[in-house]
């Protein structure tokens, strides 16, 4: 997936913008199976990378919240029954 390469680009601006596209795929409550497969297959790598991703943006509350949601969504992959969907299937927080 080209997007996963862009999120590791040398340019921090490209990384940041690629993250915004990436989060759309991760946060989608109706992820297509190929997307689920890619995310699940790369789950540990993604979680490790995202923990260190743009840690200098601690003053950006929106980014911190979005990053936390994405990390939680990826962490939940493979833990829910097939067809359960993402955050929408779990109901309101």
PyMOL commands that set and color helices and strands:
alter all, ss='L'
color gray80, all
select helices_A, chain A and resi 2-6+12-27+33-41+43-52+55-57+61-76+87-90
alter helices_A, ss='H'
color red, helices_A
deselect
rebuild
show_as cartoon
